[in-house]
Amino acid sequence: MHKTWMCAAVGAAALFLTAAPTPTRGQFSRRTPIVEAVQKTRGGIVTVKAEKSSTWDQPREVLGTGVVVDERGYLVTNGHVVAGATQVNVLLAEGTTLPAEVLKEDPDHDLAVLRVHAGRKLSALPLGPGGDLMVGETVIAVGHPFGYQNTVSTGIVSALNRSIAMPSGHTLTGLIQTDTSINPGNSGGPLLNINGEVIGVVVALREGAQGIAFAINADTIKQTLAQHLSAARMAGLTHGLACAEKVVLPEGSDRQRLIVTGVGPATPAAVAGLKPGDEVRRVGPQAVANRFDLERAFWTARPGEKVSLTVVRQGKELALTLTPVSSREAEPILASQDQPASAPSSHEREASAP
């Protein structure tokens, strides 16, 4: 008995001497990837306030959320947020309220493009790739449900390529399904990945259900923006480039690549020496990663003005010069660049706009 007790005592002493110290308060960081993603994107998320008439001839205010997509004051939100509005105002993250102009409503995708004049550069959020989303990956929604500004909720990607019928009668396709908490007022707000990239815009929730909500895929958003905010519409010029986005590994901020898929004969792109397969890295001072980036890089250019391009061809970086021309000279080329949205792979009915 005495020997047994001694062995136990020695063992306990040894354990005491070698055990790790008890963690102290503040030893572990609370700054998770979710916290970092929320903090770095807050400046690009706005409140959209739309005044609409009611059956009692009194204006009513509809609240939604918006995302800054270009530092010059261009925003995207849901079309149903501003549809039929007599006045639209935008509350910026820092508290300034500005009148907003509705530049374009796209009912087929339930998207609207707004413009505000802030007198300074705004914080624009990066549009991430929508083609490499993974079912089960963590996502973050930020919006203003029931007027509670900048409310954050988290969840996962529940499914991809969903299709839903909206109250407007339009059917939305290629949607992201998520179990992130979505409520009225979240409409038009971003669905973010863990890196703080906008992978979608919240559009609808399933009536009578919990944890079933939908967001418009970022690829659809970029396609819509490239079409409605094209160089032709914004600057009256064409470049002659047809491009597609390519997603590459490894994971990182530069995994989106813009690849030339077509060059119209005798167009500015052809004269500049661009070829299918080229990767467009930069147009003037602006880095490009998708079709919307390409179009907005030409907004400040003028027909006949030389624009520098940086491209990669077969692993080698080249410096080229492209001279855009008036869009009236090449309307068939512009039409060939508009690509239809992807077809649905499944159907969900009875959706309502949050």
DRENDO-1510 file (C-alpha; in Angstrom, 1 decimal, always signed):
<recs>
REC; n; res; u; v; w
REC; 1; MET; +0.0; +0.0; +0.0 .
REC; 2; HIS; +2.8; +2.4; +0.9 .
REC; 3; LYS; +4.6; +1.7; -2.5 .
REC; 4; THR; +1.4; +2.2; -4.4 .
REC; 5; TRP; +0.7; +5.6; -2.7 .
REC; 6; MET; +4.2; +6.8; -3.5 .
REC; 7; CYS; +3.9; +5.8; -7.2 .
REC; 8; ALA; +0.6; +7.7; -7.4 .
REC; 9; ALA; +2.2; +10.8; -5.7 .
REC; 10; VAL; +5.2; +10.8; -8.0 .
REC; 11; GLY; +2.9; +10.5; -11.0 .
REC; 12; ALA; +0.8; +13.4; -9.9 .
REC; 13; ALA; +3.9; +15.5; -9.3 .
REC; 14; ALA; +5.2; +14.7; -12.7 .
REC; 15; LEU; +1.9; +15.6; -14.3 .
REC; 16; PHE; +1.9; +18.9; -12.5 .
REC; 17; LEU; +5.3; +19.8; -13.6 .
REC; 18; THR; +4.8; +19.0; -17.3 .
REC; 19; ALA; +1.2; +20.2; -17.9 .
REC; 20; ALA; +0.5; +23.2; -20.1 .
REC; 21; PRO; -0.3; +26.5; -18.2 .
REC; 22; THR; -4.0; +27.5; -17.9 .
REC; 23; PRO; -4.9; +29.9; -20.8 .
REC; 24; THR; -5.2; +33.4; -19.7 .
REC; 25; ARG; -7.8; +36.0; -20.8 .
REC; 26; GLY; -7.1; +37.4; -24.2 .
REC; 27; GLN; -4.7; +34.7; -25.2 .
REC; 28; PHE; -6.8; +33.6; -28.2 .
REC; 29; SER; -7.8; +36.0; -30.9 .
REC; 30; ARG; -11.5; +36.8; -31.4 .
REC; 31; ARG; -10.7; +38.3; -34.9 .
REC; 32; THR; -12.0; +35.4; -37.0 .
REC; 33; PRO; -12.2; +35.5; -40.8 .
REC; 34; ILE; -15.9; +36.3; -40.4 .
REC; 35; VAL; -15.1; +39.4; -38.3 .
REC; 36; GLU; -12.5; +40.5; -40.8 .
REC; 37; ALA; -14.8; +40.0; -43.8 .
REC; 38; VAL; -17.6; +42.1; -42.1 .
REC; 39; GLN; -15.3; +44.9; -41.1 .
REC; 40; LYS; -13.6; +45.3; -44.5 .
REC; 41; THR; -16.9; +45.4; -46.4 .
REC; 42; ARG; -19.1; +47.6; -44.2 .
REC; 43; GLY; -18.2; +50.8; -46.1 .
REC; 44; GLY; -19.6; +49.4; -49.4 .
REC; 45; ILE; -23.0; +48.4; -48.1 .
REC; 46; VAL; -25.8; +51.0; -48.1 .
REC; 47; THR; -29.4; +51.4; -47.1 .
REC; 48; VAL; -31.9; +52.0; -50.0 .
REC; 49; LYS; -35.0; +54.0; -49.1 .
REC; 50; ALA; -37.7; +54.0; -51.8 .
REC; 51; GLU; -40.8; +56.1; -51.5 .
REC; 52; LYS; -43.8; +54.5; -53.2 .
REC; 53; SER; -47.5; +55.5; -53.5 .
REC; 54; SER; -50.1; +53.4; -51.6 .
REC; 55; THR; -53.8; +52.7; -52.1 .
REC; 56; TRP; -54.5; +55.5; -49.5 .
REC; 57; ASP; -52.7; +58.1; -51.6 .
REC; 58; GLN; -50.0; +58.4; -48.9 .
REC; 59; PRO; -46.4; +57.7; -49.7 .
REC; 60; ARG; -44.9; +54.6; -48.0 .
REC; 61; GLU; -41.2; +53.9; -47.6 .
REC; 62; VAL; -39.7; +50.6; -48.7 .
REC; 63; LEU; -36.4; +49.7; -47.1 .
REC; 64; GLY; -33.8; +47.6; -48.9 .
REC; 65; THR; -30.0; +47.2; -49.1 .
REC; 66; GLY; -27.5; +48.0; -51.8 .
REC; 67; VAL; -23.9; +47.3; -52.8 .
REC; 68; VAL; -21.4; +49.8; -54.1 .
REC; 69; VAL; -19.9; +48.3; -57.2 .
REC; 70; ASP; -17.9; +51.2; -58.5 .
REC; 71; GLU; -16.2; +54.0; -56.4 .
REC; 72; ARG; -17.7; +56.6; -58.7 .
REC; 73; GLY; -21.1; +56.1; -57.0 .
REC; 74; TYR; -22.6; +53.2; -58.9 .
REC; 75; LEU; -24.7; +50.7; -56.8 .
REC; 76; VAL; -26.7; +47.6; -57.4 .
REC; 77; THR; -29.8; +46.5; -55.5 .
REC; 78; ASN; -32.9; +44.4; -56.3 .
REC; 79; GLY; -35.3; +45.7; -58.9 .
REC; 80; HIS; -38.3; +45.1; -56.6 .
REC; 81; VAL; -36.9; +47.5; -54.0 .
REC; 82; VAL; -37.1; +50.5; -56.3 .
REC; 83; ALA; -39.8; +49.4; -58.8 .
REC; 84; GLY; -42.5; +52.1; -59.0 .
REC; 85; ALA; -40.7; +54.5; -56.6 .
REC; 86; THR; -41.3; +58.2; -56.9 .
REC; 87; GLN; -38.1; +59.0; -54.9 .
REC; 88; VAL; -35.0; +56.9; -54.0 .
REC; 89; ASN; -32.5; +57.9; -51.3 .
REC; 90; VAL; -29.4; +56.1; -50.3 .
REC; 91; LEU; -27.9; +56.1; -46.8 .
REC; 92; LEU; -24.2; +55.5; -46.9 .
REC; 93; ALA; -22.4; +53.5; -44.2 .
REC; 94; GLU; -21.0; +56.7; -42.6 .
REC; 95; GLY; -24.4; +58.2; -42.2 .
REC; 96; THR; -24.8; +60.5; -45.3 .
REC; 97; THR; -28.1; +60.4; -47.1 .
REC; 98; LEU; -28.0; +61.1; -50.8 .
REC; 99; PRO; -30.7; +61.2; -53.6 .
REC; 100; ALA; -30.2; +58.3; -56.0 .
REC; 101; GLU; -30.9; +58.1; -59.7 .
REC; 102; VAL; -32.3; +54.7; -61.0 .
REC; 103; LEU; -30.2; +54.2; -64.1 .
REC; 104; LYS; -31.5; +50.8; -65.1 .
REC; 105; GLU; -34.1; +48.3; -63.9 .
REC; 106; ASP; -33.7; +44.7; -65.1 .
REC; 107; PRO; -36.9; +42.8; -64.2 .
REC; 108; ASP; -35.6; +39.6; -65.8 .
REC; 109; HIS; -32.9; +39.4; -63.1 .
REC; 110; ASP; -34.6; +41.5; -60.4 .
REC; 111; LEU; -31.7; +43.9; -60.4 .
REC; 112; ALA; -31.4; +47.7; -60.5 .
REC; 113; VAL; -28.5; +50.0; -61.0 .
REC; 114; LEU; -28.4; +53.2; -59.1 .
REC; 115; ARG; -26.1; +56.2; -59.1 .
REC; 116; VAL; -25.3; +58.7; -56.3 .
REC; 117; HIS; -23.1; +61.7; -56.4 .
REC; 118; ALA; -21.1; +61.7; -53.2 .
REC; 119; GLY; -18.4; +64.2; -54.2 .
REC; 120; ARG; -15.8; +61.6; -53.3 .
REC; 121; LYS; -14.7; +58.1; -54.0 .
REC; 122; LEU; -16.9; +55.4; -52.3 .
REC; 123; SER; -15.8; +52.1; -51.0 .
REC; 124; ALA; -16.6; +49.5; -53.7 .
REC; 125; LEU; -16.9; +45.8; -52.9 .
REC; 126; PRO; -15.2; +43.2; -55.1 .
REC; 127; LEU; -17.4; +40.9; -57.1 .
REC; 128; GLY; -16.2; +37.4; -56.6 .
REC; 129; PRO; -16.5; +34.5; -59.0 .
REC; 130; GLY; -19.8; +32.7; -59.0 .
REC; 131; GLY; -18.5; +29.6; -60.7 .
REC; 132; ASP; -16.5; +28.0; -58.0 .
REC; 133; LEU; -19.0; +28.1; -55.1 .
REC; 134; MET; -19.1; +25.1; -52.9 .
REC; 135; VAL; -22.1; +23.6; -51.2 .
REC; 136; GLY; -21.4; +23.8; -47.5 .
REC; 137; GLU; -19.1; +26.8; -47.6 .
REC; 138; THR; -19.6; +29.6; -45.1 .
REC; 139; VAL; -21.4; +32.7; -46.3 .
REC; 140; ILE; -22.3; +36.0; -44.7 .
REC; 141; ALA; -25.3; +38.2; -45.3 .
REC; 142; VAL; -25.3; +41.9; -44.4 .
REC; 143; GLY; -28.4; +44.0; -44.6 .
REC; 144; HIS; -31.1; +46.0; -42.9 .
REC; 145; PRO; -33.9; +43.6; -41.9 .
REC; 146; PHE; -36.9; +45.4; -40.5 .
REC; 147; GLY; -34.8; +48.6; -40.5 .
REC; 148; TYR; -32.0; +47.2; -38.2 .
REC; 149; GLN; -29.1; +48.7; -40.1 .
REC; 150; ASN; -26.0; +46.6; -40.8 .
REC; 151; THR; -27.3; +43.4; -39.4 .
REC; 152; VAL; -24.9; +40.4; -40.0 .
REC; 153; SER; -26.0; +36.8; -40.2 .
REC; 154; THR; -24.1; +33.7; -41.2 .
REC; 155; GLY; -24.8; +30.4; -42.8 .
REC; 156; ILE; -23.8; +28.1; -45.6 .
REC; 157; VAL; -24.4; +27.6; -49.3 .
REC; 158; SER; -27.2; +25.1; -49.2 .
REC; 159; ALA; -27.5; +24.5; -52.9 .
REC; 160; LEU; -26.7; +26.0; -56.3 .
REC; 161; ASN; -28.5; +26.7; -59.5 .
REC; 162; ARG; -31.9; +27.1; -58.0 .
REC; 163; SER; -34.9; +28.6; -59.9 .
REC; 164; ILE; -37.8; +30.5; -58.3 .
REC; 165; ALA; -40.9; +32.2; -59.5 .
REC; 166; MET; -41.2; +35.8; -58.2 .
REC; 167; PRO; -44.4; +37.6; -57.4 .
REC; 168; SER; -43.7; +39.8; -60.4 .
REC; 169; GLY; -44.2; +36.8; -62.7 .
REC; 170; HIS; -40.5; +36.6; -63.6 .
REC; 171; THR; -38.6; +33.4; -63.0 .
REC; 172; LEU; -35.1; +33.8; -61.7 .
REC; 173; THR; -32.5; +31.2; -62.5 .
REC; 174; GLY; -29.0; +30.1; -61.4 .
REC; 175; LEU; -29.6; +31.2; -57.8 .
REC; 176; ILE; -27.7; +30.4; -54.7 .
REC; 177; GLN; -29.8; +28.8; -51.9 .
REC; 178; THR; -28.6; +29.6; -48.4 .
REC; 179; ASP; -29.7; +29.0; -44.8 .
REC; 180; THR; -28.4; +32.4; -43.8 .
REC; 181; SER; -31.1; +34.3; -41.8 .
REC; 182; ILE; -32.9; +36.6; -44.3 .
REC; 183; ASN; -35.8; +39.0; -43.5 .
REC; 184; PRO; -37.6; +41.9; -45.1 .
REC; 185; GLY; -35.1; +44.7; -45.6 .
REC; 186; ASN; -32.3; +42.3; -46.7 .
REC; 187; SER; -33.3; +42.6; -50.3 .
REC; 188; GLY; -30.4; +43.8; -52.5 .
REC; 189; GLY; -27.8; +43.2; -49.8 .
REC; 190; PRO; -24.6; +41.2; -50.4 .
REC; 191; LEU; -24.0; +37.6; -49.8 .
REC; 192; LEU; -20.3; +37.4; -49.0 .
REC; 193; ASN; -17.8; +34.6; -48.9 .
REC; 194; ILE; -15.3; +34.2; -46.1 .
REC; 195; ASN; -12.8; +36.5; -48.0 .
REC; 196; GLY; -15.3; +39.4; -48.1 .
REC; 197; GLU; -16.1; +39.0; -51.8 .
REC; 198; VAL; -19.7; +39.5; -53.1 .
REC; 199; ILE; -20.7; +36.2; -54.4 .
REC; 200; GLY; -24.4; +37.1; -54.6 .
REC; 201; VAL; -27.2; +39.6; -53.9 .
REC; 202; VAL; -30.0; +38.5; -51.6 .
REC; 203; VAL; -33.3; +38.4; -53.5 .
REC; 204; ALA; -35.9; +36.2; -52.0 .
REC; 205; LEU; -37.0; +33.9; -49.1 .
REC; 206; ARG; -39.3; +30.9; -49.1 .
REC; 207; GLU; -42.7; +31.7; -47.6 .
REC; 208; GLY; -43.6; +29.6; -44.6 .
REC; 209; ALA; -40.1; +28.1; -44.3 .
REC; 210; GLN; -37.1; +28.8; -42.1 .
REC; 211; GLY; -33.5; +28.7; -43.4 .
REC; 212; ILE; -34.5; +28.8; -47.1 .
REC; 213; ALA; -33.4; +32.0; -48.9 .
REC; 214; PHE; -32.0; +32.8; -52.3 .
REC; 215; ALA; -29.3; +35.1; -53.7 .
REC; 216; ILE; -28.6; +36.1; -57.3 .
REC; 217; ASN; -25.2; +34.6; -58.4 .
REC; 218; ALA; -22.3; +37.1; -58.8 .
REC; 219; ASP; -21.8; +35.9; -62.3 .
REC; 220; THR; -25.3; +37.1; -63.2 .
REC; 221; ILE; -24.7; +40.4; -61.5 .
REC; 222; LYS; -21.4; +41.0; -63.4 .
REC; 223; GLN; -23.1; +40.1; -66.7 .
REC; 224; THR; -26.0; +42.5; -66.0 .
REC; 225; LEU; -23.6; +45.3; -65.0 .
REC; 226; ALA; -21.4; +44.8; -68.1 .
REC; 227; GLN; -24.5; +45.0; -70.3 .
REC; 228; HIS; -26.2; +48.0; -68.8 .
REC; 229; LEU; -23.0; +49.9; -67.9 .
REC; 230; SER; -21.1; +49.0; -71.0 .
REC; 231; ALA; -18.5; +51.3; -72.6 .
REC; 232; ALA; -21.0; +51.9; -75.4 .
REC; 233; ARG; -23.7; +53.2; -73.1 .
REC; 234; MET; -21.5; +55.1; -70.7 .
REC; 235; ALA; -18.9; +56.5; -73.1 .
REC; 236; GLY; -20.3; +56.0; -76.6 .
REC; 237; LEU; -17.5; +53.8; -77.7 .
REC; 238; THR; -16.6; +50.2; -78.5 .
REC; 239; HIS; -13.4; +48.2; -78.1 .
REC; 240; GLY; -14.3; +45.1; -80.1 .
REC; 241; LEU; -13.5; +42.6; -77.4 .
REC; 242; ALA; -15.6; +39.6; -76.4 .
REC; 243; CYS; -14.3; +38.1; -73.1 .
REC; 244; ALA; -15.2; +35.5; -70.6 .
REC; 245; GLU; -14.2; +35.0; -67.0 .
REC; 246; LYS; -12.1; +32.1; -65.9 .
REC; 247; VAL; -11.6; +30.9; -62.4 .
REC; 248; VAL; -8.2; +29.4; -61.5 .
REC; 249; LEU; -6.6; +27.8; -58.6 .
REC; 250; PRO; -5.2; +28.3; -56.0 .
REC; 251; GLU; -7.6; +30.1; -53.8 .
REC; 252; GLY; -6.8; +33.8; -53.6 .
REC; 253; SER; -7.8; +37.3; -54.6 .
REC; 254; ASP; -6.4; +36.9; -58.1 .
REC; 255; ARG; -8.2; +33.7; -59.1 .
REC; 256; GLN; -10.5; +35.5; -61.5 .
REC; 257; ARG; -9.0; +36.0; -65.0 .
REC; 258; LEU; -10.5; +37.7; -68.0 .
REC; 259; ILE; -9.8; +35.7; -71.2 .
REC; 260; VAL; -10.4; +37.0; -74.7 .
REC; 261; THR; -12.8; +34.7; -76.5 .
REC; 262; GLY; -13.3; +36.7; -79.7 .
REC; 263; VAL; -12.0; +39.7; -81.6 .
REC; 264; GLY; -14.1; +41.2; -84.3 .
REC; 265; PRO; -12.4; +41.7; -87.6 .
REC; 266; ALA; -11.2; +45.3; -88.2 .
REC; 267; THR; -12.2; +46.3; -84.7 .
REC; 268; PRO; -10.1; +48.3; -82.3 .
REC; 269; ALA; -9.1; +45.1; -80.5 .
REC; 270; ALA; -8.0; +43.5; -83.8 .
REC; 271; VAL; -6.0; +46.6; -84.8 .
REC; 272; ALA; -4.4; +46.5; -81.3 .
REC; 273; GLY; -3.2; +43.0; -81.9 .
REC; 274; LEU; -5.3; +41.2; -79.3 .
REC; 275; LYS; -6.0; +37.5; -80.0 .
REC; 276; PRO; -8.4; +34.8; -78.5 .
REC; 277; GLY; -6.8; +33.2; -75.5 .
REC; 278; ASP; -5.1; +36.4; -74.3 .
REC; 279; GLU; -5.6; +37.3; -70.7 .
REC; 280; VAL; -6.4; +40.9; -70.1 .
REC; 281; ARG; -4.8; +42.1; -66.9 .
REC; 282; ARG; -5.1; +45.9; -67.0 .
REC; 283; VAL; -6.8; +48.5; -69.0 .
REC; 284; GLY; -5.2; +51.9; -68.5 .
REC; 285; PRO; -4.7; +52.3; -64.7 .
REC; 286; GLN; -7.4; +49.8; -63.8 .
REC; 287; ALA; -6.8; +46.1; -63.0 .
REC; 288; VAL; -9.5; +43.9; -64.6 .
REC; 289; ALA; -10.8; +40.5; -63.6 .
REC; 290; ASN; -14.2; +40.3; -65.2 .
REC; 291; ARG; -16.4; +41.8; -68.0 .
REC; 292; PHE; -17.7; +44.6; -65.8 .
REC; 293; ASP; -14.2; +45.6; -64.9 .
REC; 294; LEU; -13.4; +45.7; -68.6 .
REC; 295; GLU; -16.4; +47.9; -69.5 .
REC; 296; ARG; -15.9; +50.4; -66.7 .
REC; 297; ALA; -12.2; +50.7; -67.4 .
REC; 298; PHE; -13.3; +52.5; -70.7 .
REC; 299; TRP; -15.8; +54.9; -69.1 .
REC; 300; THR; -13.5; +57.8; -69.1 .
REC; 301; ALA; -12.0; +57.1; -72.5 .
REC; 302; ARG; -13.1; +58.8; -75.7 .
REC; 303; PRO; -13.3; +57.6; -79.3 .
REC; 304; GLY; -9.9; +58.0; -80.9 .
REC; 305; GLU; -8.1; +58.1; -77.6 .
REC; 306; LYS; -5.3; +55.6; -77.1 .
REC; 307; VAL; -5.7; +53.3; -74.1 .
REC; 308; SER; -2.9; +51.1; -72.8 .
REC; 309; LEU; -3.5; +47.4; -72.2 .
REC; 310; THR; -1.5; +44.8; -70.3 .
REC; 311; VAL; -2.2; +41.3; -71.5 .
REC; 312; VAL; -0.6; +37.9; -70.9 .
REC; 313; ARG; -0.1; +35.6; -74.0 .
REC; 314; GLN; +1.4; +32.2; -73.6 .
REC; 315; GLY; +2.9; +33.1; -70.2 .
REC; 316; LYS; +4.4; +36.4; -71.4 .
REC; 317; GLU; +3.2; +39.8; -70.5 .
REC; 318; LEU; +2.7; +42.2; -73.4 .
REC; 319; ALA; +1.9; +46.0; -73.5 .
REC; 320; LEU; -0.6; +46.9; -76.2 .
REC; 321; THR; -2.4; +50.0; -77.2 .
REC; 322; LEU; -6.1; +50.0; -78.1 .
REC; 323; THR; -7.9; +53.0; -79.7 .
REC; 324; PRO; -11.7; +52.7; -79.2 .
REC; 325; VAL; -14.1; +54.0; -81.8 .
REC; 326; SER; -17.6; +55.4; -81.7 .
REC; 327; SER; -20.1; +52.7; -80.8 .
REC; 328; ARG; -22.3; +53.7; -83.7 .
REC; 329; GLU; -19.6; +52.3; -86.0 .
REC; 330; ALA; -19.7; +48.8; -84.5 .
REC; 331; GLU; -23.2; +48.0; -83.1 .
REC; 332; PRO; -23.3; +44.4; -84.4 .
REC; 333; ILE; -20.1; +43.7; -82.4 .
REC; 334; LEU; -21.6; +45.0; -79.2 .
REC; 335; ALA; -24.7; +42.8; -79.7 .
REC; 336; SER; -22.5; +39.7; -80.1 .
REC; 337; GLN; -21.0; +40.3; -76.6 .
REC; 338; ASP; -24.3; +40.0; -74.8 .
REC; 339; GLN; -24.6; +36.4; -73.5 .
REC; 340; PRO; -27.8; +34.9; -72.1 .
REC; 341; ALA; -28.1; +33.8; -68.5 .
REC; 342; SER; -27.5; +30.1; -67.6 .
REC; 343; ALA; -30.5; +27.8; -67.7 .
REC; 344; PRO; -32.0; +26.5; -64.4 .
REC; 345; SER; -31.2; +23.1; -63.1 .
REC; 346; SER; -34.0; +22.9; -60.5 .
REC; 347; HIS; -37.2; +24.7; -59.5 .
REC; 348; GLU; -38.4; +26.3; -56.3 .
REC; 349; ARG; -41.8; +27.9; -56.2 .
REC; 350; GLU; -43.7; +30.4; -53.9 .
REC; 351; ALA; -40.8; +32.7; -53.2 .
REC; 352; SER; -41.3; +36.1; -51.7 .
REC; 353; ALA; -39.0; +39.2; -51.8 .
REC; 354; PRO; -37.4; +40.1; -48.5 .
</recs>
